[in-house]
Amino acid sequence: MASSLLAPPAVDYPSTDGKPLAESDFQATPLIYAREALRDHFRHRDDVYVAANLLIYYQEGTRASVAPDVFVVIGAPNRDRMSYRLWDEPKGPDFVLEVTSRSTRREDQGPKRELYRELRVAEYWQYDPTGDYLRPQLQGERLSGGEYQALPMDELEEGTLALTSGVLGLELRVMERGLRFRDPVTGEDLLSHAEHRAGREQERQGRQQAEQDRQRAEQGWQRAEQDRQRERQARQAAEARLAELEALLRRQRGSE
């Protein structure tokens, strides 16, 4: 009788599922880029949370979970977490991106897609960095009437694929250098941390080069000014010598 009143054992919610971040560099590169670029883009928003490969627990009391490659929640506090437990959060993800590989493609297109539909994820995206498993290699779907509907896609110059995320207010593009997020307001691509560092380094080198050019120009001006001074002094010396010779001639003529 007393045993029936005992509380059930507490459920442990691990922070990892033991699986690698990505199958290869082909998957890791866009995954890391997406997380860094989106976090930087929304860094001034306290109500936007961006995560990558983080476990989402969606049934309290069980270990039922899913770990999207990248997900975004509009309306959740922007803070670090060990895992994302839906019952402790104001809402679930609004945007999910899965980077497809040989080992994940069937799950991405089947069970995960159905789970995200049940979890009411507003937009579900899949990206195939190698172009081996998806045609086209970037696909976006938006939840409408309880079902996912394909988002319209544009094919731009040189085969660039472009789709728009209404959730993020950004364009997703597949370019020669891979997946890129673009801000339609500025027309600029979102950058990763490494690209920001490279940009700052390029700016530093540009400033350094400009300062070196300025110094060289100033040194050139100083040399030119010194040359003008030497020419002026030589001319003045020549004029003085000529005046002395003329005076000497005049004295000689006067003494005759």
C-alpha positions in Angstrom: 0.0 0.0 0.0 2.7 2.4 1.0 4.8 1.5 -2.0 2.0 2.7 -4.4 2.3 6.2 -2.9 6.0 6.4 -3.6 6.9 9.0 -6.3 8.1 7.6 -9.6 11.9 7.8 -10.0 13.1 11.1 -11.5 13.9 10.9 -15.2 17.5 11.9 -16.2 17.6 14.0 -19.4 21.2 13.7 -20.9 22.6 16.6 -22.7 24.0 14.4 -25.5 22.8 11.4 -27.5 26.3 10.2 -28.0 26.2 10.8 -31.8 28.8 12.9 -33.6 28.1 16.4 -34.6 28.1 15.6 -38.2 29.0 12.7 -40.6 31.8 14.6 -42.3 33.2 18.1 -43.1 30.6 18.4 -45.8 27.8 18.4 -43.2 29.8 20.0 -40.4 30.7 23.2 -42.3 27.2 24.4 -43.2 25.9 23.3 -39.8 28.5 25.4 -37.9 28.1 28.3 -40.4 24.3 28.3 -39.9 24.5 28.3 -36.1 27.2 31.1 -36.0 25.6 33.2 -38.7 22.1 33.1 -37.2 23.3 33.7 -33.6 25.2 36.7 -34.8 22.3 38.0 -36.8 19.9 37.7 -33.9 22.4 38.7 -31.2 20.4 41.9 -30.3 17.2 39.9 -29.8 16.6 38.6 -26.3 13.7 36.6 -27.5 15.4 34.5 -30.2 17.2 31.3 -29.4 19.5 29.6 -31.9 21.0 26.1 -31.3 22.7 23.3 -33.2 22.6 19.6 -32.5 20.9 20.2 -29.1 18.5 17.6 -27.8 14.9 18.7 -27.7 12.9 16.7 -25.2 9.2 16.8 -26.2 7.5 14.4 -23.7 7.9 15.1 -20.0 8.8 12.0 -18.0 10.4 10.2 -20.9 13.6 10.5 -22.9 11.7 11.0 -26.1 13.9 13.5 -28.0 15.2 14.8 -31.3 18.4 16.7 -32.1 17.9 19.0 -35.1 21.1 20.1 -36.8 20.0 23.7 -36.4 16.8 25.2 -34.9 15.5 28.6 -34.1 12.8 29.6 -31.6 11.2 33.0 -31.9 9.9 33.8 -28.5 12.3 31.9 -26.2 14.9 33.5 -24.0 18.3 33.9 -25.6 20.5 31.9 -23.1 22.6 28.8 -23.1 21.0 25.5 -22.3 22.1 21.9 -21.7 19.0 20.7 -23.5 15.7 22.1 -24.7 12.7 20.7 -22.7 9.4 21.8 -24.2 7.5 21.7 -21.0 10.0 24.2 -19.4 10.0 26.6 -22.4 7.4 29.1 -23.7 7.2 27.3 -27.1 8.8 24.9 -29.5 11.1 25.6 -32.5 9.8 27.7 -35.4 12.6 26.8 -37.8 14.5 23.6 -38.3 17.3 22.9 -40.7 18.6 19.3 -41.3 21.9 18.9 -43.2 21.3 15.7 -45.1 23.9 12.9 -45.5 23.9 9.3 -46.6 23.0 8.0 -43.1 20.3 10.6 -42.3 18.5 11.2 -45.5 15.7 8.7 -45.0 15.1 9.8 -41.4 15.2 13.5 -42.4 12.6 12.9 -45.1 10.4 10.5 -43.1 10.3 10.2 -39.3 11.8 13.5 -38.5 9.6 15.4 -40.9 6.6 13.8 -39.3 7.8 14.6 -35.8 8.4 18.2 -36.7 4.9 18.4 -38.2 3.5 17.0 -34.9 5.6 19.5 -32.9 4.2 22.3 -35.1 7.5 23.5 -36.4 6.5 26.3 -38.7 9.3 25.8 -41.3 11.3 22.6 -42.0 14.4 22.9 -44.2 16.7 20.3 -45.7 20.1 20.9 -47.3 22.3 18.5 -49.1 25.8 19.9 -49.3 27.1 17.3 -51.7 24.0 17.3 -54.0 23.9 13.5 -53.9 20.6 12.9 -52.0 18.2 15.8 -52.6 17.0 17.4 -55.9 17.1 20.3 -55.6 19.7 20.3 -52.8 18.0 23.0 -50.8 14.3 22.5 -49.9 12.1 24.5 -47.5 8.6 23.7 -46.4 6.1 25.7 -44.4 3.4 24.3 -42.2 0.0 25.1 -43.5 -3.3 23.5 -42.4 -1.4 21.0 -40.4 0.7 19.8 -43.4 4.0 20.9 -44.9 3.8 22.8 -48.2 6.9 23.4 -50.3 8.2 27.0 -50.3 8.6 28.6 -53.8 12.2 28.6 -55.1 14.0 30.9 -57.5 16.9 30.0 -59.7 19.2 33.0 -60.0 22.2 33.7 -62.1 24.8 30.9 -62.5 22.4 28.3 -61.1 22.1 29.9 -57.6 19.1 28.5 -55.7 17.2 31.0 -53.5 14.3 30.5 -51.1 12.8 32.8 -48.5 12.2 32.0 -44.8 9.2 33.9 -43.5 10.2 32.9 -40.0 13.7 34.3 -40.1 13.1 37.1 -42.6 16.1 35.9 -44.5 16.9 34.3 -47.8 18.6 30.9 -48.0 20.8 30.5 -51.0 22.9 27.7 -52.4 25.9 29.3 -54.0 29.3 28.1 -55.3 30.6 28.3 -51.7 27.7 26.4 -50.3 24.7 27.4 -48.1 24.4 31.1 -47.3 21.9 33.2 -45.4 21.3 36.6 -46.9 19.6 39.6 -45.4 17.2 41.0 -48.0 17.3 44.4 -46.4 21.0 44.9 -46.7 21.6 42.6 -49.6 24.5 41.1 -47.7 25.3 37.5 -46.7 25.4 36.6 -43.0 29.0 35.8 -42.0 30.4 33.2 -39.7 32.8 34.0 -36.8 35.8 33.1 -39.0 34.5 35.3 -41.8 34.0 38.2 -39.4 37.6 37.7 -38.2 38.9 37.5 -41.7 37.0 40.7 -42.6 38.4 42.5 -39.6 41.9 41.3 -40.4 41.4 42.5 -44.0 40.2 45.9 -42.7 43.3 46.1 -40.4 45.6 45.2 -43.3 43.8 47.8 -45.4 44.3 50.5 -42.8 47.9 49.5 -42.4 48.4 49.6 -46.2 46.7 53.0 -46.4 49.0 54.3 -43.6 52.0 53.0 -45.3 50.9 54.6 -48.6 50.3 57.9 -46.7 53.8 57.7 -45.2 55.4 56.9 -48.5 53.5 59.8 -50.1 54.6 62.1 -47.3 58.2 60.9 -47.7 58.0 61.5 -51.4 56.6 65.0 -50.8 59.5 65.7 -48.4 62.1 64.4 -50.9 60.5 66.6 -53.6 60.5 69.6 -51.3 64.2 68.9 -50.4 65.0 68.7 -54.1 63.2 72.0 -54.7 65.1 73.6 -51.9 68.4 72.3 -53.3 67.5 73.6 -56.7 66.5 77.0 -55.2 69.8 77.2 -53.3 71.8 76.2 -56.4 69.9 78.9 -58.4 70.5 81.5 -55.7 74.2 80.5 -55.6 74.5 80.8 -59.4 72.7 84.2 -59.4 75.0 85.4 -56.6 78.1 84.2 -58.6 76.8 85.9 -61.7 76.3 89.1 -59.8 79.8 88.9 -58.5 81.2 88.4 -62.0 79.1 91.3 -63.4 80.4 93.6 -60.6 83.9 92.5 -61.2 83.6 93.3 -64.9 82.2 96.7 -64.1 85.1 97.5 -61.8 87.6 96.4 -64.5 85.9 98.6 -67.1 85.9 101.6 -64.7 89.6 101.2 -64.0 90.6 101.3 -67.7 
